[in-house]
């Protein structure tokens, strides 16, 4: 029972010391936020922190001697103490660096003004574990942090951890921030990321796997040249440069559009292999010229006064169409749909479907306006509001008439598309009755029935010939190119 009471008293004392830790941490937060810290104040906080830590360690040892399960709580308290001590040490170090800089520049006015200012914090690039960024990160960290004799190993470890993200941060997250673990953390990072062979291969992959430039723009060329130069320089720094102009020229030309390569080849004075730098200079000059030309054009347009007399909508549409070299929606060539031979060879229904898919006016086969806004002429066959190429008759079929002569000289026309014969007129019925009468056995061969002039074979033949000539109407209209 006495042991239980003693354990309760020890836990109460431990909580009291932890409360002091919390108050010191808040005090340190206020100093960091204000940006104005004094060395004496920081030293006082540090001394108090060490006093409470010594007392807390003794209390924790007594608690663990009674209850070993309390050892985990002791580790948490130790970690909190290390974090506070690291923050205090960093603040003191930055303050001393600021004081040294102020004393050096006391003779100048700028130095006297900066005496009350805080030096900017040391900033180093972050490293996320990508191989191509390891060398530049480690060189920067080594020169600013690792070789800084004014920093303790604990401070260096703190800066190292704050600069790591992703895979790199996970590789040393199990190491506590202590003086002895700093060297271990650096060795772990070097073992994992400082592989000369893998870094070289990574730079080559970034060069050869760069996507080919499809459209020439100053931004696309600049991005490609920047990637090329960075990786070539990295290989030189690693001691494995690409020195062959043949390889570098092949690499550059494989990523450029053929039009640029042809223009560059026109600048070569002879058939000798040039240096790859000649191509880079050509690309940079061309990119700078394009960028300057675009800027001048934009400035000129901005300075021009607006035109008060604007053309009407139909004229503006026609002007735009001429400049843009319209592409035929049917064969994808450079001409208008009404002039397309592939389109002309289609049936009216197919022509109508093509015009609708391309969102064209069905009266003039143009773009940019609706049918009710079209000012062009109408169909040359029926005078309705559609293009002549879209004219349909007899169940949406093209006007076609085929004429054939029978042995007796009579003419016949094609049936309509639905398989039925066209309706017969009174004249044709009279003609049919006359033929039946002439074929009857009761009629004498010498005697022929009276035939109306309307139903005479000559009239019928001449009508058939007239109808036959009408079959050429639609093909001839295909050559007009206008409604």
VENJO-V813452 format. One record per residue. N is the residue number from 1. RES is the residue in three letters. SS is DSSP state (~ for helix, > for strand, _ for the rest). PHI is phi as a letter, one per 40 degrees, with the letter a starting at -180 (* if undefined). BURIAL is 1 if it has 9 or more other ideal C-beta (glycine too) atoms within 8 Angstrom, else 0. Layout:
n-><N,N>
res-><RES,RES>
ss-><SS,SS>
phi-><PHI,PHI>
burial-><BURIAL,BURIAL>
This chain:
n-><1,2,3,4,5,6,7,8,9,10,11,12,13,14,15,16,17,18,19,20,21,22,23,24,25,26,27,28,29,30,31,32,33,34,35,36,37,38,39,40,41,42,43,44,45,46,47,48,49,50,51,52,53,54,55,56,57,58,59,60,61,62,63,64,65,66,67,68,69,70,71,72,73,74,75,76,77,78,79,80,81,82,83,84,85,86,87,88,89,90,91,92,93,94,95,96,97,98,99,100,101,102,103,104,105,106,107,108,109,110,111,112,113,114,115,116,117,118,119,120,121,122,123,124,125,126,127,128,129,130,131,132,133,134,135,136,137,138,139,140,141,142,143,144,145,146,147,148,149,150,151,152,153,154,155,156,157,158,159,160,161,162,163,164,165,166,167,168,169,170,171,172,173,174,175,176,177,178,179,180,181,182,183,184,185,186,187,188,189,190,191,192,193,194,195,196,197,198,199,200,201,202,203,204,205,206,207,208,209,210,211,212,213,214,215,216,217,218,219,220,221,222,223,224,225,226,227,228,229,230,231,232,233,234,235,236,237,238,239,240,241,242,243,244,245,246,247,248,249,250,251,252,253,254,255,256,257,258,259,260,261,262,263,264,265,266,267,268,269,270,271,272,273,274,275,276,277,278,279,280,281,282,283,284,285,286,287,288,289,290,291,292,293,294,295,296,297,298,299,300,301,302,303,304,305,306,307,308,309,310,311,312,313,314,315,316,317,318,319,320,321,322,323,324,325,326,327,328,329,330,331,332,333,334,335,336,337,338,339,340,341,342,343,344,345,346,347,348,349,350,351,352,353,354,355,356,357,358,359,360,361,362,363,364,365,366,367,368,369,370,371,372,373,374,375,376,377,378,379,380,381,382,383,384,385,386,387,388,389,390,391,392,393,394,395,396,397,398,399,400,401,402,403,404,405,406,407,408,409,410,411,412,413,414,415,416,417,418,419,420,421,422,423,424,425,426,427,428,429,430,431,432,433,434,435,436,437,438,439,440,441,442,443,444,445,446,447,448,449,450,451,452,453,454,455,456,457,458,459,460,461,462,463,464,465,466,467,468,469,470,471,472,473,474,475,476,477,478,479,480,481,482,483>
res-><UNK,UNK,UNK,UNK,UNK,UNK,UNK,UNK,UNK,UNK,UNK,UNK,UNK,UNK,UNK,UNK,UNK,UNK,UNK,UNK,UNK,UNK,UNK,UNK,UNK,UNK,UNK,UNK,UNK,UNK,UNK,UNK,UNK,UNK,UNK,UNK,UNK,UNK,UNK,UNK,UNK,UNK,UNK,UNK,UNK,UNK,UNK,UNK,UNK,UNK,UNK,UNK,UNK,UNK,UNK,UNK,UNK,UNK,UNK,UNK,UNK,UNK,UNK,UNK,UNK,UNK,UNK,UNK,UNK,UNK,UNK,UNK,UNK,UNK,UNK,UNK,UNK,UNK,UNK,UNK,UNK,UNK,UNK,UNK,UNK,UNK,UNK,UNK,UNK,UNK,UNK,UNK,UNK,UNK,UNK,UNK,UNK,UNK,UNK,UNK,UNK,UNK,UNK,UNK,UNK,UNK,UNK,UNK,UNK,UNK,UNK,UNK,UNK,UNK,UNK,UNK,UNK,UNK,UNK,UNK,UNK,UNK,UNK,UNK,UNK,UNK,UNK,UNK,UNK,UNK,UNK,UNK,UNK,UNK,UNK,UNK,UNK,UNK,UNK,UNK,UNK,UNK,UNK,UNK,UNK,UNK,UNK,UNK,UNK,UNK,UNK,UNK,UNK,UNK,UNK,UNK,UNK,UNK,UNK,UNK,UNK,UNK,UNK,UNK,UNK,UNK,UNK,UNK,UNK,UNK,UNK,UNK,UNK,UNK,UNK,UNK,UNK,UNK,UNK,UNK,UNK,UNK,UNK,UNK,UNK,UNK,UNK,UNK,UNK,UNK,UNK,UNK,UNK,UNK,UNK,UNK,UNK,UNK,UNK,UNK,UNK,UNK,UNK,UNK,UNK,UNK,UNK,UNK,UNK,UNK,UNK,UNK,UNK,UNK,UNK,UNK,UNK,UNK,UNK,UNK,UNK,UNK,UNK,UNK,UNK,UNK,UNK,UNK,UNK,UNK,UNK,UNK,UNK,UNK,UNK,UNK,UNK,UNK,UNK,UNK,UNK,UNK,UNK,UNK,UNK,UNK,UNK,UNK,UNK,UNK,UNK,UNK,UNK,UNK,UNK,UNK,UNK,UNK,UNK,UNK,UNK,UNK,UNK,UNK,UNK,UNK,UNK,UNK,UNK,UNK,UNK,UNK,UNK,UNK,UNK,UNK,UNK,UNK,UNK,UNK,UNK,UNK,UNK,UNK,UNK,UNK,UNK,UNK,UNK,UNK,UNK,UNK,UNK,UNK,UNK,UNK,UNK,UNK,UNK,UNK,UNK,UNK,UNK,UNK,UNK,UNK,UNK,UNK,UNK,UNK,UNK,UNK,UNK,UNK,UNK,UNK,UNK,UNK,UNK,UNK,UNK,UNK,UNK,UNK,UNK,UNK,UNK,UNK,UNK,UNK,UNK,UNK,UNK,UNK,UNK,UNK,UNK,UNK,UNK,UNK,UNK,UNK,UNK,UNK,UNK,UNK,UNK,UNK,UNK,UNK,UNK,UNK,UNK,UNK,UNK,UNK,UNK,UNK,UNK,UNK,UNK,UNK,UNK,UNK,UNK,UNK,UNK,UNK,UNK,UNK,UNK,UNK,UNK,UNK,UNK,UNK,UNK,UNK,UNK,UNK,UNK,UNK,UNK,UNK,UNK,UNK,UNK,UNK,UNK,UNK,UNK,UNK,UNK,UNK,UNK,UNK,UNK,UNK,UNK,UNK,UNK,UNK,UNK,UNK,UNK,UNK,UNK,UNK,UNK,UNK,UNK,UNK,UNK,UNK,UNK,UNK,UNK,UNK,UNK,UNK,UNK,UNK,UNK,UNK,UNK,UNK,UNK,UNK,UNK,UNK,UNK,UNK,UNK,UNK,UNK,UNK,UNK,UNK,UNK,UNK,UNK,UNK,UNK,UNK,UNK,UNK,UNK,UNK,UNK,UNK,UNK,UNK,UNK,UNK,UNK,UNK,UNK,UNK,UNK,UNK,UNK,UNK,UNK,UNK,UNK,UNK,UNK,UNK,UNK,UNK,UNK,UNK,UNK,UNK,UNK,UNK,UNK,UNK,UNK,UNK,UNK,UNK,UNK>
ss-><_,~,~,~,~,~,~,~,~,~,~,~,~,~,~,~,~,~,~,~,~,~,~,~,~,~,~,~,~,~,~,~,~,~,_,_,_,_,~,~,~,~,~,~,~,~,~,~,~,~,~,~,~,~,~,~,~,~,~,~,~,~,~,~,~,~,_,~,~,~,~,~,~,~,~,~,~,~,~,~,~,~,~,~,~,~,~,~,~,~,~,~,~,~,~,~,~,~,~,~,~,~,~,~,_,_,_,_,~,~,~,~,~,~,~,~,_,_,_,_,_,_,_,_,_,_,>,_,_,_,~,~,~,~,~,~,~,~,~,~,~,~,~,~,~,~,_,_,_,_,_,_,~,~,~,~,~,~,~,~,~,~,_,>,_,~,~,~,~,~,~,_,_,_,_,_,_,_,~,~,~,~,~,~,~,~,~,~,~,~,~,~,~,_,_,~,~,~,~,~,~,~,~,~,~,~,~,~,_,_,_,_,_,_,_,_,_,~,~,~,~,~,~,~,~,~,~,~,~,~,~,~,~,~,~,~,~,_,_,_,_,_,_,_,~,~,~,~,~,~,~,~,~,_,_,_,_,~,~,~,~,~,~,~,~,_,_,_,_,_,_,_,_,_,_,~,~,~,~,~,~,~,~,~,~,~,~,~,~,~,~,~,~,~,~,~,~,~,~,~,~,~,~,_,_,_,_,_,_,_,_,_,~,~,~,~,~,~,~,~,~,~,~,_,_,_,_,_,_,_,_,_,_,_,_,_,~,~,~,_,~,~,~,~,_,_,_,~,~,~,~,~,~,~,~,~,~,_,_,_,_,_,_,_,_,_,_,_,_,_,~,~,~,_,_,_,_,_,_,_,_,_,_,_,_,_,_,~,~,~,_,_,>,_,_,_,>,_,_,_,_,_,>,>,>,_,_,_,_,_,>,>,>,_,_,_,_,_,_,_,_,_,_,_,_,~,~,~,~,~,~,~,~,~,~,~,~,~,_,_,_,_,_,_,_,_,_,_,_,_,_,_,~,~,~,_,~,~,~,~,~,~,~,~,~,~,~,~,~,~,~,~,~,~,~,~,~,_,_,_,_,_,_>
phi-><*,c,c,c,c,c,c,c,c,c,c,c,c,c,c,c,c,c,c,c,d,c,c,c,c,c,c,c,c,c,c,c,c,c,g,b,b,b,c,c,c,c,c,c,c,c,c,c,c,c,c,c,c,c,c,c,c,c,c,c,c,c,c,c,c,c,b,c,c,c,c,c,c,c,c,c,c,c,c,c,c,c,c,c,c,c,c,c,c,c,c,c,c,c,c,c,c,c,c,c,c,c,c,c,b,c,c,c,c,c,c,c,c,c,c,c,b,c,c,c,c,c,b,b,c,c,b,b,h,c,c,c,b,c,c,c,c,c,c,c,c,c,c,c,b,c,c,c,c,c,c,c,d,c,c,c,c,c,c,c,c,c,c,b,b,g,d,c,c,c,c,b,c,c,c,c,c,b,c,c,c,c,c,c,c,c,c,c,c,c,c,c,b,c,b,d,c,c,c,c,c,c,c,c,c,c,c,c,c,c,c,c,c,c,b,c,b,d,c,c,c,c,c,c,c,c,c,c,c,c,c,c,c,c,c,c,c,c,g,b,c,c,b,c,c,c,c,c,c,c,c,c,c,c,b,b,c,d,c,c,c,c,c,c,c,c,c,c,c,a,c,c,c,c,c,c,c,c,c,c,c,c,c,c,c,c,c,c,c,c,c,c,c,c,c,c,c,c,c,c,c,c,c,c,c,c,c,c,c,c,c,c,c,c,c,c,c,c,c,c,c,c,c,c,f,d,c,c,c,c,b,g,b,c,a,c,c,c,b,c,c,c,c,c,c,c,c,d,c,c,c,c,c,c,c,c,c,c,f,b,c,c,c,b,g,b,b,h,a,c,c,c,b,c,b,c,c,b,c,c,c,b,g,c,c,a,c,c,c,c,c,b,a,f,g,g,b,c,c,b,b,b,b,b,b,c,d,c,g,c,b,b,b,c,c,c,c,c,g,c,c,c,c,c,c,d,c,c,c,c,c,c,c,c,c,c,c,c,c,c,c,c,c,c,c,c,b,b,c,c,b,c,d,c,b,c,d,c,c,c,c,c,c,c,c,c,c,c,c,c,c,c,c,c,c,c,c,c,c,c,g,b,c>
burial-><0,0,0,0,0,1,1,0,0,1,1,0,1,1,0,0,1,1,0,1,1,0,0,1,1,0,1,1,0,0,1,1,0,0,0,0,1,0,1,0,1,1,1,0,1,1,0,1,1,0,0,1,1,0,1,1,0,0,1,1,0,1,1,1,0,1,0,0,0,1,0,0,0,1,0,0,1,0,1,1,1,1,1,1,1,1,1,1,1,1,1,1,1,1,1,1,1,1,1,0,1,1,0,0,1,1,0,0,0,0,1,1,0,1,0,0,0,0,0,0,0,0,0,1,0,0,1,1,1,0,1,1,1,1,1,0,1,1,0,1,1,1,0,1,1,1,0,0,0,0,1,0,1,1,1,1,1,1,1,1,1,0,1,1,0,0,0,1,1,0,1,1,0,0,1,0,1,1,0,0,1,1,0,1,1,1,0,1,1,1,0,0,1,1,0,0,0,0,1,1,0,1,1,1,0,1,1,0,0,1,0,0,1,0,0,0,0,1,0,1,1,1,0,1,1,0,1,1,0,0,1,1,0,1,1,0,0,1,0,0,0,0,0,0,1,0,0,1,1,0,1,1,1,0,1,1,1,0,0,1,1,0,1,1,0,0,0,1,0,0,0,0,0,1,0,1,0,1,1,1,0,1,1,1,0,1,1,0,0,1,1,0,0,1,0,0,0,0,0,0,0,0,0,0,0,0,0,0,0,0,0,0,0,0,0,1,1,0,1,1,1,0,0,0,0,1,0,1,1,1,0,0,0,0,0,1,1,1,0,1,0,0,1,0,0,1,0,1,1,0,1,1,0,1,1,1,0,1,0,1,1,1,1,1,1,1,1,0,1,0,0,0,0,1,0,1,0,1,1,1,1,0,0,0,0,1,1,1,1,1,1,1,0,0,0,0,1,0,1,0,1,0,1,0,1,0,0,0,0,1,1,0,1,0,0,1,0,0,0,0,0,0,0,0,0,0,1,1,1,1,1,1,0,1,0,0,1,1,0,0,0,0,1,0,0,0,0,0,0,0,1,0,0,0,1,1,0,0,1,1,1,0,1,1,1,0,1,1,0,1,1,0,1,1,0,0,1,0,0,0,0,0,1>
